[in-house]
Amino acid sequence: MSGVLHVLLHMAEHEGPATSEVLAKAMDTNPVVIRRTMAGLRDQGYVRSEKGHGGGWTLACDLSKVTLRDIYAALGSPSLLAMGNRTEAPGCLVEQAVNAALDQAFDDAEALLLARLGEVTLAMLSADFHARLVARGGRRDLHSVHAS
């Protein structure tokens, strides 16, 4: 999720279409990974692609109307929590008691996280990026944006 949001914000800052190669460089990954991820977002209407010379990926959405929860859903709603219940001995009453308690805690945590993701738009992330950019001196080149 973090990587996809990162790519979307780079796209918002890029003039014209951004190739998978340019986006892959920003993410330090392979262009095939970018194409695979972007295809899913294209299917949901968040990005569009143009083939040929001068082609690439562009945003197809209004950043102020797309929440992080929208992007999470477009990615197939992957598991939010890495922790899970033990399932090695489903007949064990202790395991059942522990899992019942953890199920409620996990459900509560997931509901809270999804609610928060629904409150944050891509425009809010972009505004935060711009504030950080100004604080750093305003340079927009890839190296400056990614400097430690």
Secondary structure, 3 states (H helix, E strand, C coil): CHHHHHHHHHHHHCCCCECHHHHHHHHCCCHHHHHHHHHHHHHCCCEEEECCCCCEEEECCCHHHCEHHHHHHHCCCCCCCCCCCCCCCCCCHHHHHHHHHHHHHHHHHHHHHHHHHHHCEHHHHHHHHHHHHHHHCCCCCHHHHHCC
